[in-house]
C-alpha cells in the first residue's frame, strides 16, 4: 500500500536534515521548519552546498521545540537559539568564521528559503532511492537520501513513481488529507555527486547517473516534461486549501485525477 515512508526537513538551508513523525504545511505551501533559516553573505547571496563543499564538514542538529541549533566542525562546537535575534547574530559570526565569509543568518517562517520560491515540497519514492543507489558501488540508500535531500518519501510504490506527476494531463496525489500537484522534475546540481560525509566527489557519478536514468526512464512518464536526464525527484505544489493541514508518516497515498479538487 502506498504510504508516507519518511518526512525530512532541513531547518538551516545547506545543513543537516531532521526526520519528523508529522509536520504541518506552512502558509507558503512548504513543510514547517524546512529551510526556515539560511546563511547569506554580505552581497545577499546564499551560502549553500552549490557554493562550497565545506557544508559537509558541519554536523548540525536542530530542536524545533526550543529553536536550538547545535553545530560541530573540526572538533569545535557551539549551540545557538536561532529564534533569538542576538543569538542568531552570534551563530552567523561563528559560521562565518568557519566558511571564511561575512554572513547573516536569516529566518522565514512563512515559506522558508527553498530554491523554488513559488513551489512546495520535494517528493521521491523509497524504491527510487534503492534503485539509483544500486547503480553505484560506494553509494548506500541512506547516503543517497542525504545527497538528494527530499522532503517527502513515499513507500509501497515502484521506482520512479514520482515521475508520473509532471507533464500534460498528469495526475496529482493525496497523502492523508494533503493534495500534492506536480510542478517540475528536479534538475540536479553538483551536491548529489558528493559523499555527504566527506564532501568528496564520487568519480563518474553524473555520467553513470545520466546513462542509467536514460535506460530506465519509466513508460508512464511524459518525456517531454523532462529537459534532460540529470533529473531525479519531484517538486510539488500544495494548493492553498490544504495549507495548514498536518502530514504524518504512515499516511496513505492515493493518486487522484488532475481535475479533482
C-alpha positions as CSV (number, residue, x, y, z in Angstrom):
1,X,0.0,0.0,0.0
2,X,1.3,3.4,-0.9
3,X,2.1,5.5,2.2
4,X,4.3,8.3,3.5
5,X,7.5,6.5,4.5
6,X,9.6,9.4,5.7
7,X,9.3,13.2,6.3
8,X,12.5,15.2,6.4
9,X,13.0,19.0,6.7
10,X,16.3,21.0,6.6
11,X,15.9,23.7,9.2
12,X,19.1,25.5,8.1
13,X,19.5,25.6,4.4
14,X,22.5,23.5,3.3
15,X,23.0,21.9,6.7
16,X,21.8,18.5,8.0
17,X,18.2,17.4,7.8
18,X,15.7,16.4,10.6
19,X,13.3,13.5,10.3
20,X,9.8,14.2,11.6
21,X,6.9,11.9,12.5
22,X,4.5,14.6,11.5
23,X,4.7,18.1,10.1
24,X,2.3,20.9,9.1
25,X,2.0,22.7,5.8
26,X,3.0,26.3,6.1
27,X,1.1,29.2,4.6
28,X,3.6,29.4,1.8
29,X,2.9,25.7,0.9
30,X,6.2,24.2,2.2
31,X,6.8,21.9,5.2
32,X,7.1,23.6,8.6
33,X,10.8,24.2,9.6
34,X,12.0,23.4,6.1
35,X,14.8,25.8,5.2
36,X,13.4,28.1,7.9
37,X,16.9,29.6,8.2
38,X,19.5,30.4,5.6
39,X,23.0,31.9,5.5
40,X,23.6,34.9,3.3
41,X,26.9,36.7,2.5
42,X,27.2,40.5,2.6
43,X,26.2,40.6,-1.0
44,X,22.9,38.9,-0.4
45,X,23.9,35.5,-2.0
46,X,23.1,32.3,-0.2
47,X,25.8,30.1,1.3
48,X,25.0,26.6,0.4
49,X,26.3,23.3,-1.0
50,X,26.4,24.5,-4.5
51,X,28.8,27.2,-3.4
52,X,31.1,25.3,-1.1
53,X,31.7,21.7,-0.2
54,X,32.6,22.8,3.3
55,X,29.0,22.3,4.3
56,X,29.8,18.6,4.5
57,X,32.2,19.4,7.4
58,X,29.4,20.7,9.6
59,X,27.4,18.4,11.8
60,X,24.2,20.1,12.7
61,X,21.2,19.2,14.9
62,X,18.1,21.4,15.4
63,X,15.5,21.2,18.1
64,X,12.2,22.6,16.8
65,X,10.7,22.9,20.3
66,X,13.4,25.2,21.5
67,X,14.8,26.6,18.3
68,X,18.3,25.5,19.3
69,X,20.9,24.7,16.7
70,X,23.9,22.6,17.8
71,X,26.8,22.6,15.4
72,X,30.2,20.9,15.3
73,X,33.0,21.5,12.9
74,X,36.6,20.2,13.1
75,X,36.3,19.4,16.8
76,X,34.8,22.8,17.6
77,X,31.2,23.0,18.7
78,X,28.5,25.6,19.7
79,X,24.8,26.0,20.5
80,X,22.6,28.8,19.4
81,X,18.9,29.8,19.9
82,X,18.1,30.7,16.3
83,X,14.7,32.2,17.3
84,X,16.6,34.9,19.3
85,X,17.9,37.7,17.1
86,X,21.1,38.2,19.1
87,X,21.9,34.5,19.2
88,X,21.3,34.3,15.5
89,X,23.9,37.0,15.0
90,X,26.3,35.0,17.2
91,X,25.6,31.9,15.0
92,X,26.3,34.0,11.9
93,X,29.6,35.1,13.3
94,X,30.6,31.5,14.3
95,X,29.5,30.0,10.9
96,X,31.0,32.9,9.0
97,X,34.4,32.3,10.6
98,X,34.2,28.6,9.6
99,X,33.2,29.4,6.0
100,X,35.5,32.4,5.8
101,X,32.6,34.6,4.7
102,X,30.9,37.6,6.4
103,X,27.4,36.4,6.7
104,X,24.0,36.7,8.3
105,X,21.5,34.0,9.3
106,X,18.0,35.0,8.2
107,X,14.6,33.5,9.1
108,X,11.4,32.9,7.1
109,X,8.6,31.1,8.9
110,X,6.0,31.5,6.2
111,X,7.8,29.9,3.3
112,X,11.4,29.1,4.1
113,X,14.3,29.6,1.8
114,X,13.5,26.9,-0.7
115,X,15.2,27.3,-4.1
116,X,11.9,27.5,-6.0
117,X,10.0,30.1,-4.0
118,X,6.7,29.6,-5.9
119,X,6.7,25.8,-5.4
120,X,6.5,23.4,-2.4
121,X,7.8,20.1,-1.0
122,X,10.1,17.7,-2.9
123,X,9.0,14.1,-3.3
124,X,10.7,10.8,-4.0
125,X,9.9,7.1,-3.6
126,X,11.9,4.7,-1.4
127,X,12.1,2.4,-4.5
128,X,13.7,5.2,-6.5
129,X,16.4,5.7,-3.8
130,X,17.1,1.9,-3.7
131,X,17.3,1.6,-7.5
132,X,19.6,4.6,-8.0
133,X,21.9,3.6,-5.1
134,X,22.3,0.2,-6.8
135,X,23.9,2.0,-9.8
136,X,27.0,2.9,-7.7
137,X,29.3,0.6,-5.7
138,X,30.0,3.1,-2.9
139,X,26.6,4.7,-2.5
140,X,24.1,3.5,0.1
141,X,20.4,4.2,0.2
142,X,20.8,6.4,3.2
143,X,23.7,8.1,1.7
144,X,21.7,8.8,-1.5
145,X,18.9,10.1,0.7
146,X,21.2,12.6,2.2
147,X,22.6,13.6,-1.2
148,X,19.2,14.3,-2.7
149,X,17.6,15.9,0.4
150,X,13.9,15.2,-0.4
151,X,11.1,16.3,1.9
152,X,8.5,13.5,1.4
153,X,9.5,9.9,0.8
154,X,6.8,7.5,-0.4
155,X,6.9,3.8,0.2
156,X,4.9,0.9,-1.3
157,X,5.3,2.2,-4.9
158,X,7.6,1.4,-7.8
159,X,10.9,3.1,-8.6
160,X,10.4,6.5,-10.4
161,X,6.7,6.6,-9.3
162,X,7.1,10.3,-8.8
163,X,7.9,10.9,-12.5
164,X,4.2,10.4,-13.4
165,X,3.1,13.7,-11.8
166,X,4.5,16.2,-14.4
167,X,3.6,16.8,-18.0
168,X,0.3,17.1,-20.0
169,X,-2.7,15.7,-18.1
170,X,-0.5,14.5,-15.2
171,X,-2.5,13.3,-12.1
172,X,-2.0,14.6,-8.6
173,X,-1.8,12.6,-5.4
174,X,-3.1,12.9,-1.8
175,X,-1.1,12.0,1.3
176,X,-3.5,11.8,4.2
177,X,-5.5,15.0,3.7
178,X,-2.9,16.9,1.7
179,X,-3.0,17.2,-2.0
180,X,0.2,17.4,-4.0
181,X,0.3,18.6,-7.5
182,X,3.5,18.0,-9.6
183,X,5.2,21.1,-10.9
184,X,8.5,20.1,-12.3
185,X,11.2,17.3,-12.2
186,X,14.1,18.3,-10.1
187,X,17.2,19.0,-12.2
188,X,20.2,18.1,-10.1
189,X,23.3,20.2,-9.2
190,X,26.7,19.3,-8.0
191,X,25.7,18.3,-4.5
192,X,24.4,14.8,-5.2
193,X,27.7,13.9,-6.8
194,X,29.5,14.3,-3.4
195,X,29.7,11.9,-0.4
196,X,27.6,13.6,2.2
197,X,30.1,12.8,5.0
198,X,33.4,13.7,3.3
199,X,32.3,16.1,0.6
200,X,34.5,14.1,-1.9
201,X,33.1,13.7,-5.4
202,X,32.1,10.2,-6.5
203,X,34.0,9.6,-9.7
204,X,31.8,9.4,-12.8
205,X,28.7,10.0,-10.8
206,X,26.9,12.3,-13.2
207,X,27.9,10.3,-16.3
208,X,26.7,7.0,-14.8
209,X,23.6,8.5,-13.4
210,X,22.5,10.0,-16.8
211,X,23.3,6.8,-18.6
212,X,21.2,4.6,-16.3
213,X,18.4,7.2,-16.0
214,X,18.0,7.2,-19.7
215,X,18.0,3.4,-19.8
216,X,15.4,3.1,-17.0
217,X,13.1,6.0,-17.8
218,X,9.6,4.8,-16.9
219,X,6.9,4.3,-19.6
220,X,4.3,6.1,-17.5
221,X,6.3,9.4,-17.5
222,X,5.9,12.2,-20.1
223,X,9.4,12.5,-21.6
224,X,8.6,16.0,-22.9
225,X,8.3,17.2,-19.3
226,X,12.0,16.4,-18.7
227,X,14.6,18.8,-20.2
228,X,17.4,16.3,-19.6
229,X,18.2,13.0,-17.8
230,X,20.1,14.5,-14.9
231,X,16.9,14.8,-13.0
232,X,15.5,13.0,-10.0
233,X,12.8,13.9,-7.5
234,X,9.5,15.8,-8.0
235,X,9.0,19.3,-7.0
236,X,5.3,19.6,-6.0
237,X,2.8,22.3,-5.0
238,X,0.3,22.1,-2.2
239,X,-2.9,24.1,-3.0
240,X,-3.9,26.9,-0.6
241,X,-6.9,24.9,0.6
242,X,-4.7,22.3,2.1
243,X,-2.1,24.6,3.7
244,X,-2.2,24.4,7.5
245,X,-3.1,20.7,7.3
246,X,-0.9,18.0,9.0
247,X,1.1,15.4,7.2
248,X,2.3,12.3,9.0
249,X,4.5,9.2,8.5
250,X,2.2,6.3,7.6
251,X,-0.5,8.5,5.9
252,X,-2.0,6.6,2.9
253,X,-1.1,7.9,-0.5
254,X,-3.6,7.8,-3.4
255,X,-3.2,9.0,-7.0
256,X,-6.1,11.4,-8.0
257,X,-7.0,12.9,-11.3
258,X,-5.6,16.3,-12.1
259,X,-9.0,17.9,-12.2
260,X,-10.1,16.6,-8.8
261,X,-10.4,19.3,-6.1
